[in-house]
Amino acid sequence: MYDDKELKEYRDLMQPPEKFEEGFDWKTIVGAIFIGFLMMPGSMYLQLVIGQGIGPAARWVTIILFAEIAKRSYTHLKEQEIFLLYYMAGAALASPFQGLLWNQYLVQSDAARMLGLTEFIPHWVAPALGSGSYLERTFLHRDWLVPILLLVGSQLVQRIDHFGLGYSLYRITSDVEKLPFPMAPVGALGTMALAESTEDKKTGWKWRVFSIGGVIGLAFGFFYVLLPALSGLLFTEPIRLIPIPWVELTQHTEDVLPAVATGIQFDLGLVFIGMVLPFWAVIGGLLGLIVTIVANPILYAHGILHRWHPGMATVETVFANNFDFYMSFGIGLGLAIGAVGVYYVVKSFRSSSGGLDFSALFNPPAGRGDINFWVSIAIYVFSTLCYIAFCLWLVPNFPWIFFVLYGFVYTPVISYISARMEGVAGQFVALPMVREFSFIAGAKFFGYHGLEIWYAPIPVHNYGEATVQFRQIELTGTSLRGIIKAEILVFPIVMVSSLLFSQFLWQLAPIPSPEYPFAQELWHLQALNSLLLQTSTLDGNSLFFEALSGPVVLSGLGLGLILYSVLNVLGLPVLLVYGVVRGLGQSTPHGMLLEVVGALLGRFYFLKKYGTKWRHYAPVLLAGFSCGMGLTGMFAMGCTLIMKSLGRLAY
C-alpha cells in the first residue's frame, strides 16, 4: 500500500521524546476519583436518555479543571499527567456495570417473551423473572451476587489481558517492523492539544474554538436534555421542544416508500460529527442510504421484504427488513471488507524489504517502562486460560476445542492482521459473524442446546486497536509504568461507581421507561436483533436460519469486492466503500441527514474559509460541544437524583 519512503514519512511525522516520565501522582489519583464519581453518572444518564455518553467531554472537563487548579497552585500539568488523565477517563467511562441494566431488561423484555427465550437466559446473567429484585429494582440483592461477581472477575482478567497479546503485537509491529501507524500521531497530537497552558489560552486558538463549541453545546443541551429532565420532575409530562430520539415519518411515507424507515433526528451533535468524520465516508453512508430507499420498495414488490406491512414504525420496519434481507447481505459485505484487509496485509508483508531485527524485542528504548516480551506472552496465555476456565465452568456442554481455537488460533491471527492493517493504513479489520457461526456449528454438529454460550466470556478478541494505543503512549513520552499504576488505581473506582450509579438510575425509574426515551425507543430493536441470533442454538426451527440466506450473503460478498475493485481502478476514495456498508447496514438512518449537512459545511464552507487549519479546529469544536452537552447531562442527572431522593423521603 505504501513504499518504504512513504512509510518513513509517516513514521517520522511525530517522534517519541528522548525522556519518558510516569506522570502518576496525586493529581492523577484525584482525577480518577473525579472522573469515576462525577463524570461517569452523567455519561450513563445521557446514554439512556439520548443514546450518547459524555465521551470526550469527560476528558476535556477533567483536564481543564485540573489545569486551572494547578495554575492556582503555582504549578502546571505535565504532558504525561495530561495523558494519564485522558487515558483514565476513557477507561472509567466504559461503565461495565451498565451492562446489568441491559441484562435486567433483557430477561423481562417483550422480545424474549415473543421469541420464547425468557426461561433459557442463564441465571448467572440476570436472575429469573420471579426474583424480588425486579420488584424492588435493586442490584443489592442476593440473586444478583453471582452475575456481579462474574462481571468483576471477567473485567479483572480483561484489564490484565490489556498488557498481553496487544502489547506483544505492538512490540513486533512498531519496534521490529517499524510500521508507521498513521493514526497514532493524530491521536497523540489531539491529546497534546489539551496541554495548552493557561498563558497560551490568551493567544492560542484551541481554547477559543473549544469555548465556542462549549457554549453551543450548553445552549443545545438546555433544550435537548435539561428542559425535558427538569419539566418531567415538576409536571406530569416532560416538555420536549426537540423530539427524542427522532420524528417518526415511516407511517406517513409508507404509500410512496413501502418498507423504508423514514424520519429525522434533530441532534445537533450529528452535524459536528459530520464535520469531523472523513468526508467520503459520510457521502458513502448517504449513497448506501439512497440505495436502500430505492431498493426496499423494489424488494418489497418482489416479495423479498415480505415481513413488512403498512402501519409499522421505524423499529419494526428495520427489524423486519434485517430479518428478510439485510442481515445476510451485511454479512456478505463485511466478509468482502475482511477479505480486502487480509489481501493488503499479505501484499504489504511480502513487499517489506530487508531483514527484520528481532533483537529490538529484547532491547527496548531506555526509560519507556517496557514489560519483558516473554512476560507479555505469559500474560496472554494466562488470561486466555482464565477465559477458557470461565467458559468450561459456565457452559460445560459446549465442545471445549472451540474455546482453545478461539484463544490460541483465531485471536492471534486476526489480531496480527488487524495490527498490521492499523500500522500500515490506519484501518481496523474484523471478520463478521465468526463467533456466531462457531456457536451455530457447535449446536449443529456437536449437539449443543441452550443460550449460555452467547453470554459466556469466550476468548475471541481482536487486539489490533491496542497496538495503536501503545504507540500513542510512546509518542506522548509516558512510561508504561505510569499506565500500569493508573490501571490499578482506576479499576476499583470504576467497579464501585459503576455499580452504585447503575443502582441509582434503576431506582429512579424502570429502565426503559419514558424517563429514558432513547432506551425506551431503541432497546426493543436491539433485543430483537440479538435474541434472533441466539435462537440458532436451540432445538427445532431456528429463526436465525430462517433469516440467513446463502445466496444473499454471496451477493453481498460479490458486490463488496466488485465495488472495492471499481473504486480502486477509478482512483476514488476507498472510504466510500466503508460508508456505503454503513449506509446499507439498516441501522436507524434518521441521523444521516444531519451528518451529511455537517460534512458539506465542513468541506465547502469552513475548509475554504480556514484552509487546512479547519482539520485541527473541527475535532476541538466537537470536543467543546460534547463538553457542553455533557455538563447539561450531569446537571440534569444531579437535579433528578436530588428531586427523586426527596420524593422518597417520608414526611
C-alpha positions as CSV (number, residue, x, y, z in Angstrom):
1,M,0.0,0.0,0.0
2,Y,2.9,2.3,0.7
3,D,6.5,2.2,-0.4
4,D,9.3,2.4,2.1
5,K,9.8,6.1,1.6
6,E,6.1,6.8,2.5
7,L,6.3,4.5,5.5
8,K,9.3,6.5,6.8
9,E,7.5,9.8,6.2
10,Y,4.5,8.6,8.3
11,R,6.9,7.2,10.9
12,D,8.7,10.5,11.2
13,L,5.6,12.6,11.4
14,M,5.9,12.6,15.2
15,Q,8.9,11.2,17.1
16,P,8.8,9.9,20.7
17,P,10.6,12.1,23.1
18,E,14.1,11.1,24.4
19,K,12.9,11.2,28.0
20,F,9.9,9.2,29.4
21,E,8.0,10.0,32.6
22,E,5.3,8.1,34.5
23,G,3.1,11.1,35.2
24,F,1.4,9.3,38.1
25,D,1.0,11.5,41.2
26,W,-1.7,12.9,43.5
27,K,-3.3,14.8,40.6
28,T,-3.8,11.5,38.8
29,I,-5.4,10.0,41.9
30,V,-7.8,12.9,42.5
31,G,-8.6,12.9,38.7
32,A,-9.5,9.3,38.8
33,I,-12.0,9.8,41.7
34,F,-13.4,12.9,40.0
35,I,-14.0,11.0,36.7
36,G,-15.5,7.9,38.4
37,F,-17.9,9.7,40.8
38,L,-18.8,12.8,38.8
39,M,-18.3,12.1,35.1
40,M,-19.5,8.5,35.0
41,P,-23.0,9.1,36.3
42,G,-23.6,11.9,33.8
43,S,-22.4,9.7,30.9
44,M,-24.6,6.7,32.0
45,Y,-27.6,9.0,32.2
46,L,-27.1,10.5,28.8
47,Q,-26.7,7.0,27.3
48,L,-30.1,6.1,28.4
49,V,-31.7,9.5,27.5
50,I,-30.2,10.4,24.1
51,G,-28.0,7.4,23.3
52,Q,-24.7,9.2,23.7
53,G,-22.4,9.4,26.7
54,I,-20.2,12.3,27.6
55,G,-17.4,10.9,25.6
56,P,-14.6,13.5,25.0
57,A,-16.3,15.9,27.4
58,A,-15.2,13.9,30.4
59,R,-11.6,14.2,29.3
60,W,-11.8,17.9,28.5
61,V,-13.6,18.9,31.6
62,T,-11.2,16.9,33.9
63,I,-8.1,18.3,32.2
64,I,-9.3,21.9,32.1
65,L,-10.4,21.8,35.7
66,F,-7.1,20.3,36.9
67,A,-5.1,22.7,34.7
68,E,-6.9,25.6,36.5
69,I,-6.2,24.1,39.9
70,A,-2.6,23.6,39.0
71,K,-2.4,27.2,37.9
72,R,-3.7,28.5,41.2
73,S,-1.2,26.2,43.0
74,Y,1.6,27.8,41.0
75,T,2.4,24.7,39.1
76,H,1.3,23.1,35.8
77,L,0.3,19.8,34.3
78,K,3.0,17.8,32.5
79,E,2.1,16.2,29.2
80,Q,2.4,12.8,30.8
81,E,0.0,13.8,33.6
82,I,-2.5,15.0,31.0
83,F,-2.2,11.8,29.0
84,L,-2.9,9.7,32.1
85,L,-6.0,11.7,32.9
86,Y,-7.1,11.3,29.3
87,Y,-6.3,7.6,29.5
88,M,-8.2,7.0,32.8
89,A,-11.2,9.0,31.6
90,G,-11.6,6.6,28.7
91,A,-11.2,3.5,31.0
92,A,-13.7,4.9,33.6
93,L,-16.4,5.8,31.1
94,A,-16.7,2.2,30.0
95,S,-19.2,1.7,32.8
96,P,-19.1,-2.1,32.9
97,F,-22.0,-2.4,35.4
98,Q,-24.2,-0.6,33.0
99,G,-24.5,-3.9,31.2
100,L,-26.5,-5.2,34.2
101,L,-29.2,-2.6,33.3
102,W,-29.4,-4.2,29.9
103,N,-29.5,-7.7,31.4
104,Q,-32.4,-6.9,33.7
105,Y,-34.3,-5.5,30.7
106,L,-33.5,-8.5,28.5
107,V,-35.0,-11.0,30.9
108,Q,-38.1,-9.0,31.3
109,S,-38.4,-7.9,27.6
110,D,-41.2,-8.4,25.3
111,A,-38.7,-9.6,22.7
112,A,-37.6,-12.5,24.9
113,R,-41.2,-13.4,25.7
114,M,-42.2,-13.2,22.0
115,L,-39.3,-15.5,20.9
116,G,-39.9,-17.8,23.8
117,L,-36.4,-17.3,25.2
118,T,-37.0,-15.9,28.7
119,E,-36.6,-19.2,30.5
120,F,-33.3,-20.0,28.6
121,I,-31.4,-16.9,29.6
122,P,-29.0,-18.2,32.3
123,H,-29.3,-17.1,35.9
124,W,-25.7,-16.0,36.1
125,V,-26.6,-13.3,33.5
126,A,-29.6,-12.0,35.4
127,P,-32.0,-13.5,38.0
128,A,-35.1,-15.4,36.8
129,L,-38.3,-13.4,36.4
130,G,-39.6,-14.4,39.8
131,S,-36.8,-12.6,41.6
132,G,-37.8,-10.0,44.1
133,S,-35.0,-7.8,42.9
134,Y,-37.2,-6.8,39.9
135,L,-40.0,-5.5,42.1
136,E,-37.6,-3.6,44.3
137,R,-35.5,-2.5,41.2
138,T,-32.2,-3.2,43.0
139,F,-28.9,-4.9,42.3
140,L,-28.2,-5.1,46.0
141,H,-30.0,-8.4,46.3
142,R,-28.6,-11.9,46.8
143,D,-30.0,-13.0,43.4
144,W,-27.5,-10.6,41.7
145,L,-24.5,-11.8,43.6
146,V,-23.3,-14.3,41.0
147,P,-23.8,-12.0,38.0
148,I,-21.9,-9.2,39.8
149,L,-19.0,-11.4,40.9
150,L,-18.7,-12.9,37.4
151,L,-18.7,-9.4,35.9
152,V,-15.9,-8.2,38.3
153,G,-13.8,-11.4,37.6
154,S,-14.1,-11.1,33.8
155,Q,-13.3,-7.3,34.0
156,L,-10.2,-8.0,36.1
157,V,-8.9,-10.6,33.6
158,Q,-9.7,-8.2,30.7
159,R,-7.6,-5.4,32.3
160,I,-4.7,-7.7,32.9
161,D,-5.1,-9.1,29.4
162,H,-4.6,-5.5,28.1
163,F,-0.9,-5.9,28.6
164,G,-0.8,-9.4,26.9
165,L,-1.1,-10.0,23.2
166,G,-1.9,-6.4,22.3
167,Y,1.4,-5.2,23.8
168,S,3.3,-8.1,22.2
169,L,2.0,-7.2,18.8
170,Y,2.8,-3.5,19.4
171,R,6.4,-4.5,20.1
172,I,6.5,-6.6,16.9
173,T,4.8,-4.2,14.5
174,S,6.3,-1.0,15.9
175,D,9.7,-1.8,17.3
176,V,10.7,-4.6,14.9
177,E,8.7,-4.0,11.7
178,K,8.7,-0.2,12.3
179,L,5.3,0.3,10.7
180,P,4.1,4.0,10.6
181,F,0.8,3.8,12.5
182,P,-0.6,6.8,10.6
183,M,-3.5,7.3,13.1
184,A,-1.3,7.2,16.2
185,P,0.3,10.7,15.7
186,V,-3.2,12.1,15.1
187,G,-4.4,10.7,18.4
188,A,-1.3,11.8,20.3
189,L,-1.4,15.3,18.8
190,G,-5.0,15.5,19.8
191,T,-4.2,14.6,23.3
192,M,-1.3,17.1,23.4
193,A,-3.7,19.8,22.3
194,L,-5.2,19.5,25.8
195,A,-1.8,20.6,27.2
196,E,-2.2,24.2,26.0
197,S,-1.2,26.2,29.0
198,T,-3.3,29.0,30.6
199,E,-0.9,31.5,29.2
200,D,-1.3,30.2,25.7
201,K,-5.1,30.3,26.0
202,K,-5.0,34.1,25.7
203,T,-3.4,33.9,22.3
204,G,-3.9,30.3,21.2
205,W,-6.8,29.1,19.1
206,K,-7.6,25.8,20.9
207,W,-9.2,27.4,24.0
208,R,-11.2,29.9,21.8
209,V,-12.5,27.1,19.5
210,F,-13.3,24.8,22.4
211,S,-15.2,27.6,24.2
212,I,-17.3,28.3,21.1
213,G,-18.2,24.6,20.9
214,G,-18.9,24.5,24.6
215,V,-21.4,27.4,24.5
216,I,-23.2,25.8,21.6
217,G,-23.3,22.5,23.5
218,L,-24.7,24.2,26.6
219,A,-27.4,26.0,24.7
220,F,-28.5,23.0,22.7
221,G,-28.2,20.7,25.8
222,F,-30.5,23.0,27.7
223,F,-33.4,22.4,25.2
224,Y,-32.5,18.8,24.3
225,V,-31.6,17.3,27.7
226,L,-32.1,19.7,30.6
227,L,-35.6,21.1,29.9
228,P,-37.2,17.7,29.5
229,A,-35.5,16.4,32.6
230,L,-36.5,19.4,34.8
231,S,-40.0,19.7,33.4
232,G,-40.5,15.9,34.0
233,L,-39.7,16.4,37.6
234,L,-42.2,19.3,38.0
235,F,-45.0,18.3,35.7
236,T,-46.8,15.1,34.8
237,E,-45.3,15.1,31.3
238,P,-41.9,16.4,30.3
239,I,-41.7,19.4,27.9
240,R,-39.8,18.3,24.7
241,L,-39.3,21.1,22.2
242,I,-36.9,18.8,20.3
243,P,-38.1,15.3,19.8
244,I,-36.0,12.5,21.3
245,P,-34.7,10.3,19.7
246,W,-36.4,11.4,16.3
247,V,-39.5,12.5,14.5
248,E,-41.3,9.3,13.2
249,L,-42.3,9.6,9.5
250,T,-42.4,6.0,8.3
251,Q,-46.2,5.7,8.6
252,H,-46.7,8.9,6.6
253,T,-44.4,7.8,3.7
254,E,-45.4,4.1,3.5
255,D,-47.6,4.6,0.5
256,V,-44.8,6.1,-1.5
257,L,-41.8,4.3,0.1
258,P,-43.0,0.9,1.3
259,A,-40.6,-0.9,3.6
260,V,-38.5,2.2,4.1
261,A,-37.9,3.6,7.6
262,T,-38.1,7.4,7.4
263,G,-37.7,10.1,10.0
264,I,-35.3,12.8,11.1
265,Q,-33.2,13.1,14.1
266,F,-32.6,16.7,15.5
267,D,-29.4,16.0,17.5
268,L,-27.1,18.9,16.6
269,G,-24.1,16.8,17.7
270,L,-24.5,14.8,14.4
271,V,-23.6,18.0,12.5
272,F,-20.3,18.3,14.4
273,I,-19.6,14.6,14.0
274,G,-20.2,15.0,10.2
275,M,-17.6,17.8,10.2
276,V,-15.0,15.5,11.8
277,L,-15.6,12.2,10.0
278,P,-13.8,11.6,6.7
279,F,-16.0,13.4,4.0
280,W,-16.1,10.4,1.7
281,A,-17.1,8.0,4.5
282,V,-20.1,10.3,5.2
283,I,-21.0,10.6,1.5
284,G,-20.7,6.8,1.2
285,G,-23.2,6.4,4.0
286,L,-25.6,8.7,2.2
287,L,-25.2,6.7,-1.0
288,G,-25.9,3.5,0.9
289,L,-29.0,5.0,2.4
290,I,-30.2,6.2,-1.0
291,V,-29.7,2.7,-2.3
292,T,-31.9,1.3,0.4
293,I,-34.6,3.9,-0.2
294,V,-34.6,2.9,-3.9
295,A,-34.1,-0.9,-3.3
296,N,-36.6,-1.5,-0.5
297,P,-39.8,-0.8,-2.4
298,I,-38.5,-3.0,-5.3
299,L,-37.6,-5.8,-2.8
300,Y,-41.0,-5.4,-1.2
301,A,-42.8,-5.6,-4.6
302,H,-40.9,-8.8,-5.4
303,G,-41.9,-10.4,-2.1
304,I,-38.4,-10.4,-0.6
305,L,-39.2,-8.0,2.2
306,H,-42.4,-9.9,3.0
307,R,-42.5,-9.4,6.7
308,W,-43.0,-5.7,6.4
309,H,-46.6,-4.4,6.4
310,P,-48.2,-1.0,6.5
311,G,-48.5,0.5,9.9
312,M,-45.0,-0.5,11.1
313,A,-42.9,2.2,12.7
314,T,-39.1,2.6,12.4
315,V,-38.0,-0.1,14.9
316,E,-40.4,-2.8,13.5
317,T,-39.5,-1.8,9.8
318,V,-35.7,-2.1,10.4
319,F,-36.1,-5.4,12.2
320,A,-38.3,-6.9,9.6
321,N,-36.0,-5.8,6.7
322,N,-33.0,-7.2,8.6
323,F,-34.7,-10.5,9.0
324,D,-35.8,-10.8,5.4
325,F,-32.6,-9.5,3.6
326,Y,-30.2,-7.1,5.2
327,M,-28.7,-9.3,7.9
328,S,-27.4,-11.8,5.3
329,F,-26.4,-9.0,2.8
330,G,-24.5,-7.2,5.6
331,I,-22.6,-10.4,6.4
332,G,-21.5,-10.6,2.8
333,L,-20.3,-7.0,2.7
334,G,-18.4,-7.5,5.9
335,L,-16.7,-10.6,4.5
336,A,-15.7,-8.5,1.5
337,I,-14.1,-5.9,3.6
338,G,-12.3,-8.5,5.7
339,A,-11.0,-10.2,2.6
340,V,-9.7,-6.9,1.2
341,G,-7.9,-6.2,4.5
342,V,-6.3,-9.6,4.5
343,Y,-5.2,-9.2,0.9
344,Y,-3.5,-5.9,1.7
345,V,-1.7,-7.2,4.8
346,V,-0.3,-10.1,2.8
347,K,0.7,-7.8,0.0
348,S,2.5,-5.3,2.3
349,F,4.2,-8.1,4.2
350,R,5.6,-9.6,1.0
351,S,6.8,-6.1,-0.2
352,S,8.7,-5.5,3.0
353,S,12.4,-5.1,2.0
354,G,15.4,-6.1,4.1
355,G,15.6,-8.4,7.1
356,L,13.8,-7.6,10.4
357,D,15.9,-7.1,13.5
358,F,14.1,-9.1,16.2
359,S,16.7,-8.1,18.8
360,A,14.5,-5.0,19.3
361,L,12.0,-7.2,21.1
362,F,14.5,-7.7,23.9
363,N,16.3,-4.3,23.8
364,P,13.5,-1.6,24.1
365,P,14.4,2.1,24.4
366,A,15.6,3.0,27.9
367,G,13.1,4.6,30.2
368,R,10.0,3.6,28.3
369,G,8.9,1.2,31.1
370,D,8.5,-1.8,28.8
371,I,7.4,-5.2,30.0
372,N,9.6,-8.1,29.1
373,F,8.3,-9.6,25.8
374,W,8.0,-13.1,27.3
375,V,6.1,-11.8,30.3
376,S,3.6,-10.2,27.9
377,I,3.2,-13.5,26.1
378,A,2.7,-15.2,29.5
379,I,0.0,-12.7,30.4
380,Y,-1.8,-13.5,27.2
381,V,-1.6,-17.3,27.8
382,F,-2.7,-16.8,31.5
383,S,-5.7,-14.6,30.6
384,T,-6.7,-16.9,27.7
385,L,-6.7,-19.9,30.1
386,C,-8.8,-17.9,32.5
387,Y,-11.3,-17.2,29.8
388,I,-11.4,-20.9,28.9
389,A,-11.8,-21.9,32.5
390,F,-14.7,-19.5,32.9
391,C,-16.3,-20.9,29.7
392,L,-15.9,-24.5,30.8
393,W,-17.5,-23.7,34.1
394,L,-20.4,-21.7,32.7
395,V,-21.0,-23.8,29.5
396,P,-19.8,-27.3,30.3
397,N,-21.9,-28.8,27.4
398,F,-20.2,-26.8,24.6
399,P,-17.2,-28.5,23.0
400,W,-14.0,-27.3,24.7
401,I,-12.0,-27.4,21.5
402,F,-13.8,-24.3,20.3
403,F,-12.5,-22.3,23.3
404,V,-8.9,-23.4,22.6
405,L,-9.2,-22.5,18.9
406,Y,-10.8,-19.1,19.8
407,G,-8.0,-18.2,22.2
408,F,-4.9,-19.7,20.6
409,V,-5.6,-19.7,16.9
410,Y,-8.2,-17.2,15.7
411,T,-7.4,-14.4,18.2
412,P,-3.7,-14.2,17.4
413,V,-4.2,-14.5,13.7
414,I,-6.9,-11.8,13.3
415,S,-5.1,-9.6,15.8
416,Y,-1.9,-9.7,13.9
417,I,-3.7,-9.0,10.6
418,S,-5.6,-6.1,12.2
419,A,-2.4,-4.7,13.9
420,R,-0.6,-4.7,10.5
421,M,-3.5,-3.0,8.9
422,E,-3.6,-0.4,11.6
423,G,0.2,0.0,11.3
424,V,0.2,0.5,7.5
425,A,-3.2,2.1,6.7
426,G,-4.8,3.1,10.0
427,Q,-7.8,0.8,9.4
428,F,-9.3,-1.9,11.6
429,V,-10.0,-5.3,10.2
430,A,-12.7,-7.6,11.6
431,L,-14.3,-10.7,10.1
432,P,-18.0,-10.7,10.7
433,M,-20.0,-13.4,12.4
434,V,-17.1,-15.7,13.2
435,R,-18.2,-16.0,16.8
436,E,-21.8,-16.5,15.9
437,F,-21.2,-19.2,13.2
438,S,-18.9,-21.1,15.5
439,F,-21.7,-21.2,18.1
440,I,-24.1,-22.5,15.4
441,A,-21.6,-25.1,14.4
442,G,-21.4,-26.3,18.0
443,A,-25.1,-26.7,18.1
444,K,-25.5,-28.3,14.7
445,F,-22.6,-30.7,14.7
446,F,-21.9,-31.3,18.4
447,G,-25.4,-31.4,19.8
448,Y,-25.1,-28.2,22.0
449,H,-28.5,-26.9,23.1
450,G,-29.0,-23.6,25.1
451,L,-28.2,-19.9,25.2
452,E,-25.4,-19.9,27.8
453,I,-22.7,-19.8,25.2
454,W,-23.9,-16.4,23.9
455,Y,-23.3,-14.8,27.3
456,A,-20.0,-16.6,28.3
457,P,-16.7,-14.6,28.3
458,I,-15.3,-16.5,25.3
459,P,-11.7,-15.6,24.3
460,V,-12.5,-14.1,20.9
461,H,-10.6,-10.8,20.8
462,N,-9.0,-8.5,18.3
463,Y,-6.1,-6.7,19.8
464,G,-5.3,-4.6,16.7
465,E,-6.5,-1.4,18.1
466,A,-4.5,-1.9,21.3
467,T,-1.3,-1.5,19.3
468,V,-2.3,2.0,18.2
469,Q,-2.9,2.9,21.9
470,F,0.5,1.7,22.9
471,R,2.1,3.7,20.1
472,Q,0.2,6.8,21.3
473,I,1.6,6.2,24.9
474,E,5.1,6.1,23.4
475,L,4.6,9.3,21.4
476,T,3.4,11.2,24.4
477,G,6.5,10.2,26.4
478,T,4.5,8.4,29.0
479,S,6.2,5.5,30.7
480,L,4.3,2.2,30.7
481,R,4.8,2.0,34.5
482,G,2.5,5.0,34.9
483,I,-0.1,3.4,32.7
484,I,0.0,0.2,34.9
485,K,-0.3,2.2,38.1
486,A,-3.3,4.1,36.5
487,E,-5.0,0.8,35.7
488,I,-4.5,-0.5,39.2
489,L,-6.0,2.8,40.6
490,V,-8.9,3.1,38.2
491,F,-10.2,-0.5,38.4
492,P,-11.8,-0.4,41.9
493,I,-13.1,3.1,41.3
494,V,-14.8,2.0,38.1
495,M,-16.3,-1.1,39.7
496,V,-17.7,0.7,42.7
497,S,-19.0,3.8,41.0
498,S,-20.5,1.9,38.0
499,L,-22.4,-0.4,40.3
500,L,-23.5,2.5,42.6
501,F,-24.9,4.6,39.8
502,S,-26.5,1.8,37.9
503,Q,-28.4,1.1,41.1
504,F,-29.4,4.8,41.4
505,L,-30.6,5.0,37.8
506,W,-32.7,1.9,38.1
507,Q,-34.1,3.1,41.4
508,L,-35.2,6.4,39.8
509,A,-37.4,4.8,37.2
510,P,-37.8,1.5,35.3
511,I,-35.3,1.0,32.5
512,P,-36.5,1.5,29.8
513,S,-39.3,4.0,30.5
514,P,-40.4,7.5,29.4
515,E,-37.8,8.9,31.7
516,Y,-35.1,7.3,29.5
517,P,-36.5,7.9,26.0
518,F,-33.6,6.5,23.9
519,A,-33.6,3.2,25.8
520,Q,-37.4,3.0,25.5
521,E,-37.3,3.5,21.8
522,L,-34.2,1.5,20.7
523,W,-33.7,-1.2,23.3
524,H,-36.5,-3.3,21.9
525,L,-34.9,-3.4,18.4
526,Q,-31.5,-4.2,19.9
527,A,-33.1,-7.1,21.9
528,L,-34.9,-8.4,18.9
529,N,-31.7,-8.4,16.8
530,S,-29.5,-10.1,19.5
531,L,-32.1,-12.7,20.6
532,L,-32.8,-13.6,16.9
533,L,-29.3,-14.8,16.6
534,Q,-29.5,-16.7,19.9
535,T,-32.4,-18.8,18.7
536,S,-29.9,-20.6,16.3
537,T,-28.5,-22.7,19.2
538,L,-31.9,-24.0,20.3
539,D,-33.6,-27.2,19.0
540,G,-36.2,-27.0,16.4
541,N,-36.7,-24.4,13.6
542,S,-34.3,-21.5,14.3
543,L,-35.5,-18.1,13.4
544,F,-31.9,-17.2,12.6
545,F,-31.7,-19.9,10.0
546,E,-34.9,-18.6,8.5
547,A,-33.3,-15.2,8.3
548,L,-29.9,-16.4,6.9
549,S,-29.7,-16.8,3.2
550,G,-26.6,-18.2,1.5
551,P,-27.3,-16.6,-1.9
552,V,-27.9,-13.2,-0.3
553,V,-24.6,-13.5,1.7
554,L,-22.8,-14.3,-1.6
555,S,-24.4,-11.4,-3.4
556,G,-23.2,-9.1,-0.6
557,L,-19.7,-10.5,-0.8
558,G,-19.6,-10.2,-4.6
559,L,-21.0,-6.7,-4.6
560,G,-18.4,-5.6,-1.9
561,L,-15.5,-7.0,-3.9
562,I,-16.7,-5.5,-7.2
563,L,-17.3,-2.1,-5.6
564,Y,-13.9,-2.1,-4.0
565,S,-12.2,-3.1,-7.3
566,V,-14.0,-0.4,-9.3
567,L,-13.1,2.3,-6.8
568,N,-9.5,1.1,-6.8
569,V,-9.4,1.2,-10.6
570,L,-11.0,4.7,-10.8
571,G,-8.8,6.0,-8.1
572,L,-11.8,7.0,-5.9
573,P,-11.6,7.1,-2.1
574,V,-11.9,3.6,-0.7
575,L,-13.6,5.2,2.4
576,L,-16.7,5.3,0.1
577,V,-16.9,1.5,0.5
578,Y,-16.9,1.7,4.3
579,G,-19.5,4.4,4.1
580,V,-21.7,2.5,1.8
581,V,-21.5,-0.6,4.0
582,R,-22.6,1.6,6.9
583,G,-25.5,3.1,4.9
584,L,-26.6,-0.4,3.9
585,G,-26.4,-1.5,7.5
586,Q,-30.1,-0.8,8.1
587,S,-29.5,0.7,11.5
588,T,-31.8,3.6,12.3
589,P,-31.0,6.0,9.4
590,H,-32.6,9.2,10.7
591,G,-29.3,10.8,11.8
592,M,-27.6,10.5,8.4
593,L,-29.1,13.8,7.0
594,L,-27.6,16.0,9.7
595,E,-24.2,14.2,9.4
596,V,-24.3,15.0,5.6
597,V,-25.1,18.6,6.4
598,G,-22.1,18.7,8.7
599,A,-19.8,17.1,6.1
600,L,-20.9,19.6,3.4
601,L,-20.5,22.6,5.7
602,G,-17.0,21.4,6.7
603,R,-15.9,20.6,3.2
604,F,-17.4,23.5,1.2
605,Y,-17.6,26.4,3.7
606,F,-15.2,26.0,6.7
607,L,-12.4,24.3,4.8
608,K,-12.5,27.1,2.2
609,K,-12.6,29.8,4.9
610,Y,-10.0,28.5,7.2
611,G,-7.9,26.2,4.9
612,T,-6.1,23.2,6.3
613,K,-6.4,24.6,9.8
614,W,-10.0,23.5,9.8
615,R,-8.8,19.9,10.2
616,H,-7.5,20.9,13.6
617,Y,-10.4,23.1,14.5
618,A,-13.2,20.5,13.9
619,P,-12.2,17.9,16.5
620,V,-11.7,20.6,19.1
621,L,-15.1,22.2,18.2
622,L,-16.7,18.7,18.6
623,A,-15.0,18.2,21.9
624,G,-16.3,21.6,23.2
625,F,-19.8,20.8,22.0
626,S,-19.6,17.4,23.7
627,C,-18.3,19.1,26.9
628,G,-21.3,21.5,26.9
629,M,-23.7,18.6,26.3
630,G,-22.0,16.6,29.0
631,L,-22.3,19.3,31.6
632,T,-26.0,19.7,30.9
633,G,-26.4,16.0,31.3
634,M,-24.5,16.0,34.6
635,F,-26.6,18.9,35.9
636,A,-29.8,17.2,34.7
637,M,-28.9,13.9,36.5
638,G,-27.9,15.8,39.6
639,C,-31.3,17.6,39.8
640,T,-33.1,14.3,39.0
641,L,-31.2,12.4,41.8
642,I,-32.0,15.1,44.3
643,M,-35.6,15.5,43.5
644,K,-36.3,11.8,43.3
645,S,-34.5,11.2,46.5
646,L,-36.6,13.9,48.2
647,G,-39.7,12.3,46.8
648,R,-38.8,9.1,48.5
649,L,-38.5,10.7,52.0
650,A,-41.3,10.0,54.4
651,Y,-42.8,13.2,56.0
